Amino acid sequence: MGLSAHLGGGGEFELIRRFIAEDGPMPHDVLIGPGDDAAVLEGGWVISTDMAVEDVHFRRSWLTDREIGYRAAAAALSDMAAMAANPVALLLSTAAPLGGAVDLEEINAGVRAMAATVGACVIGGDVSRSPGPLMLDVVALGRAGWPVQRDGAEPGDHVWVTGSLGASAAAVHIWQSGAEPTPELRARFAVPVPRVEAARCLVEQEVVDAMIDLSDGLAGDLAHIAAASGVEITIETDRVPVDDLVVEALGPDDALDLALHGGEDYELCFVTDPDVVDVGYFAERYGLRVTRVGTVAVGDGVWLRSADGTRTEASAGGFDHWPFEPDKHPSPEAA
Amino acid sequence: MGLSAHLGGGGEFELIRRFIAEDGPMPHDVLIGPGDDAAVLEGGWVISTDMAVEDVHFRRSWLTDREIGYRAAAAALSDMAAMAANPVALLLSTAAPLGGAVDLEEINAGVRAMAATVGACVIGGDVSRSPGPLMLDVVALGRAGWPVQRDGAEPGDHVWVTGSLGASAAAVHIWQSGAEPTPELRARFAVPVPRVEAARCLVEQEVVDAMIDLSDGLAGDLAHIAAASGVEITIETDRVPVDDLVVEALGPDDALDLALHGGEDYELCFVTDPDVVDVGYFAERYGLRVTRVGTVAVGDGVWLRSADGTRTEASAGGFDHWPFEPDKHPSPEAA
């Protein structure tokens, strides 16, 4: 949920992020309020909302209408995975330009197709015309017996990620440079997989102290865990599972940069006690690739340690590095 | 919730409305799915989502930023009233243009101020820049022991409304004609009151068979009840509680037209058995004005009967008559 979207113009939105995350007195039936991937309500209901705005989160020239819906729903459902919730339902709000440029039925079909992959369905929504860009807002609802939060990381813990990183941001990077990504890279942006099943496996093993989904890039999202848990996190950069496709397309340095700061991989990043994760077991039993990428210590912030031992502070927010900066990403009026 | 917003270009969106309202198999913990003012989840949670799009639902020249937030939250909470739910929490998604034209903190303050009037608070959200109009999506969450649906109207029942109708649409009408509404009329558009307390009173009396909030105008919203209940509804036009301010500003004919077709009054329209509502009791005990405006019969559709007995079919959707038609309501590019 919000607080971490690819905004461009990050500074202006910092205020509002803090404002939304403000913790006042909550009603008794709100178990977890603002500040995590999702809120949690009495009865174990988990709820999150995610916007997808044309020319901020995607371009219509990059995606089919069906993919626009599919991707927006995947992003929303990724918040359910981050809380280890089982998705139940979505609500879909769509503001679309008139005149047939957008096929709303295809957008809906994409949302429903994504929902169906995790056993969820669409139970409501809103629809309006838009005098400007196409905008979707997808509310995800799930249930969690033991929702996993961001604030459970402790000094000595290990930091892990699922899958490989950087491919979605690489596709955007290549589009932005005027080229076309390969179909494989494009698919990583267009039809992401929310890690609902992986979250279920991790929670089943009772090893996870804190978890988040990777929407801001590894460094940016770990900053949320570090801040929420009051700890320092060090990423060992040579351990980061950079996607092979990205290394091939852009070389190892840019690939690492996109893995750390690119965003929208929708993989899971989780924190455990040391030496409790059996990598081979997860691979064999669940077909799940997990990689240890760092450690937790007393302190604050997120640090990068390279193979030669050099240690630098990672910049605070992944979104500042996202290719969708305003200058590189003109609004439709200017385009 | 959606399916009934002031779109302009109604035809193009009919498909999507039907699409959203499609009833497939629902998960066991979704008690009421698409097609009503809100969905209902196990545990009595009621959830709805409402968009407010600049230059579709409001103009920035008409409202302060705080009022934009206040009004969007009121519209979302009105869906809670329509289901007789007690509001608990809101989620707020905002897509805003960069450059300081919009004060996001004021919008948030308005949302929170509205939420506070009904004892709710903001528990999450999302934020993005918008390359076009300001857009808000407000998710309302509440709880209902006995959620009231649209499908309980039966032949012989009476149809009622709370408060008086037409003032919000009249303010828009006056703005659109290039004039300024009086402060009183303006307030009816800018700071509407969701009838949460009224819904509570009505349900306490156990008299309500079906209910909806008035966002499309009386005729348009009764069409939803008539369709959901499989009945015919006749509005006695001389009984409609047209707002005095509107009669004064625009004369009785236009005032009636706006009450029937204007929308966004956010009063409640409800259906009861005949002769169970004690108007004086509601006025005395709850300070609540309720007016009988029509009757339910075997058949379908919504009909208007005037004092001289003339009977005509009311047009299907209030939104078609709303002043925000595309031709009268140019998009920012054209303005």
Chai-1 contact restraints between the chains, C-beta under 6 A:
chainA,res_idxA,chainB,res_idxB,connection_type,confidence,min_distance_angstrom,max_distance_angstrom,comment,restraint_id
A,M1,B,G124,contact,1.0,0.0,6.0,A-B,restraint_1
A,M1,B,D126,contact,1.0,0.0,6.0,A-B,restraint_2
A,G2,B,G125,contact,1.0,0.0,6.0,A-B,restraint_3
A,G2,B,D126,contact,1.0,0.0,6.0,A-B,restraint_4
A,G2,B,V127,contact,1.0,0.0,6.0,A-B,restraint_5
A,A5,B,S128,contact,1.0,0.0,6.0,A-B,restraint_6
A,L7,B,S128,contact,1.0,0.0,6.0,A-B,restraint_7
A,L7,B,R129,contact,1.0,0.0,6.0,A-B,restraint_8
A,G8,B,R129,contact,1.0,0.0,6.0,A-B,restraint_9
A,G9,B,L98,contact,1.0,0.0,6.0,A-B,restraint_10
A,G9,B,R129,contact,1.0,0.0,6.0,A-B,restraint_11
A,F13,B,V127,contact,1.0,0.0,6.0,A-B,restraint_12
A,I16,B,L104,contact,1.0,0.0,6.0,A-B,restraint_13
A,I16,B,V127,contact,1.0,0.0,6.0,A-B,restraint_14
A,F19,B,N108,contact,1.0,0.0,6.0,A-B,restraint_15
A,I20,B,G125,contact,1.0,0.0,6.0,A-B,restraint_16
A,P27,B,V88,contact,1.0,0.0,6.0,A-B,restraint_17
A,V30,B,A89,contact,1.0,0.0,6.0,A-B,restraint_18
A,V30,B,I123,contact,1.0,0.0,6.0,A-B,restraint_19
A,G33,B,I123,contact,1.0,0.0,6.0,A-B,restraint_20
A,P34,B,I123,contact,1.0,0.0,6.0,A-B,restraint_21
A,P34,B,G124,contact,1.0,0.0,6.0,A-B,restraint_22
A,A39,B,I123,contact,1.0,0.0,6.0,A-B,restraint_23
A,A39,B,G124,contact,1.0,0.0,6.0,A-B,restraint_24
A,G43,B,G43,contact,1.0,0.0,6.0,A-B,restraint_25
A,W45,B,W45,contact,1.0,0.0,6.0,A-B,restraint_26
A,T49,B,L91,contact,1.0,0.0,6.0,A-B,restraint_27
A,T49,B,S93,contact,1.0,0.0,6.0,A-B,restraint_28
A,T49,B,D126,contact,1.0,0.0,6.0,A-B,restraint_29
A,T49,B,V139,contact,1.0,0.0,6.0,A-B,restraint_30
A,D50,B,D126,contact,1.0,0.0,6.0,A-B,restraint_31
A,M51,B,S93,contact,1.0,0.0,6.0,A-B,restraint_32
A,M51,B,A95,contact,1.0,0.0,6.0,A-B,restraint_33
A,M51,B,D126,contact,1.0,0.0,6.0,A-B,restraint_34
A,M51,B,S128,contact,1.0,0.0,6.0,A-B,restraint_35
A,V53,B,A95,contact,1.0,0.0,6.0,A-B,restraint_36
A,V53,B,S128,contact,1.0,0.0,6.0,A-B,restraint_37
A,D55,B,P131,contact,1.0,0.0,6.0,A-B,restraint_38
A,V56,B,S128,contact,1.0,0.0,6.0,A-B,restraint_39
A,V56,B,R129,contact,1.0,0.0,6.0,A-B,restraint_40
A,V88,B,P27,contact,1.0,0.0,6.0,A-B,restraint_41
A,A89,B,V30,contact,1.0,0.0,6.0,A-B,restraint_42
A,L91,B,T49,contact,1.0,0.0,6.0,A-B,restraint_43
A,S93,B,T49,contact,1.0,0.0,6.0,A-B,restraint_44
A,S93,B,M51,contact,1.0,0.0,6.0,A-B,restraint_45
A,S93,B,D137,contact,1.0,0.0,6.0,A-B,restraint_46
A,A95,B,M51,contact,1.0,0.0,6.0,A-B,restraint_47
A,A95,B,V53,contact,1.0,0.0,6.0,A-B,restraint_48
A,A95,B,M135,contact,1.0,0.0,6.0,A-B,restraint_49
A,L98,B,G9,contact,1.0,0.0,6.0,A-B,restraint_50
A,L104,B,I16,contact,1.0,0.0,6.0,A-B,restraint_51
A,N108,B,F19,contact,1.0,0.0,6.0,A-B,restraint_52
A,I123,B,V30,contact,1.0,0.0,6.0,A-B,restraint_53
A,I123,B,G33,contact,1.0,0.0,6.0,A-B,restraint_54
A,I123,B,P34,contact,1.0,0.0,6.0,A-B,restraint_55
A,I123,B,A39,contact,1.0,0.0,6.0,A-B,restraint_56
A,G124,B,M1,contact,1.0,0.0,6.0,A-B,restraint_57
A,G124,B,P34,contact,1.0,0.0,6.0,A-B,restraint_58
A,G124,B,A39,contact,1.0,0.0,6.0,A-B,restraint_59
A,G125,B,G2,contact,1.0,0.0,6.0,A-B,restraint_60
A,G125,B,I20,contact,1.0,0.0,6.0,A-B,restraint_61
A,D126,B,G2,contact,1.0,0.0,6.0,A-B,restraint_62
A,D126,B,T49,contact,1.0,0.0,6.0,A-B,restraint_63
A,D126,B,D50,contact,1.0,0.0,6.0,A-B,restraint_64
A,D126,B,M51,contact,1.0,0.0,6.0,A-B,restraint_65
A,V127,B,G2,contact,1.0,0.0,6.0,A-B,restraint_66
A,V127,B,F13,contact,1.0,0.0,6.0,A-B,restraint_67
A,V127,B,I16,contact,1.0,0.0,6.0,A-B,restraint_68
A,S128,B,A5,contact,1.0,0.0,6.0,A-B,restraint_69
A,S128,B,L7,contact,1.0,0.0,6.0,A-B,restraint_70
A,S128,B,M51,contact,1.0,0.0,6.0,A-B,restraint_71
A,S128,B,V53,contact,1.0,0.0,6.0,A-B,restraint_72
A,S128,B,V56,contact,1.0,0.0,6.0,A-B,restraint_73
A,R129,B,L7,contact,1.0,0.0,6.0,A-B,restraint_74
A,R129,B,G8,contact,1.0,0.0,6.0,A-B,restraint_75
A,R129,B,G9,contact,1.0,0.0,6.0,A-B,restraint_76
A,R129,B,V56,contact,1.0,0.0,6.0,A-B,restraint_77
A,P131,B,D55,contact,1.0,0.0,6.0,A-B,restraint_78
A,P131,B,P133,contact,1.0,0.0,6.0,A-B,restraint_79
A,P131,B,S331,contact,1.0,0.0,6.0,A-B,restraint_80
A,P131,B,P332,contact,1.0,0.0,6.0,A-B,restraint_81
A,G132,B,G132,contact,1.0,0.0,6.0,A-B,restraint_82
A,G132,B,P133,contact,1.0,0.0,6.0,A-B,restraint_83
A,P133,B,P131,contact,1.0,0.0,6.0,A-B,restraint_84
A,P133,B,G132,contact,1.0,0.0,6.0,A-B,restraint_85
A,M135,B,A95,contact,1.0,0.0,6.0,A-B,restraint_86
A,M135,B,M135,contact,1.0,0.0,6.0,A-B,restraint_87
A,D137,B,S93,contact,1.0,0.0,6.0,A-B,restraint_88
A,D137,B,D137,contact,1.0,0.0,6.0,A-B,restraint_89
A,V139,B,T49,contact,1.0,0.0,6.0,A-B,restraint_90
A,V139,B,V139,contact,1.0,0.0,6.0,A-B,restraint_91
A,S331,B,P131,contact,1.0,0.0,6.0,A-B,restraint_92
A,P332,B,P131,contact,1.0,0.0,6.0,A-B,restraint_93
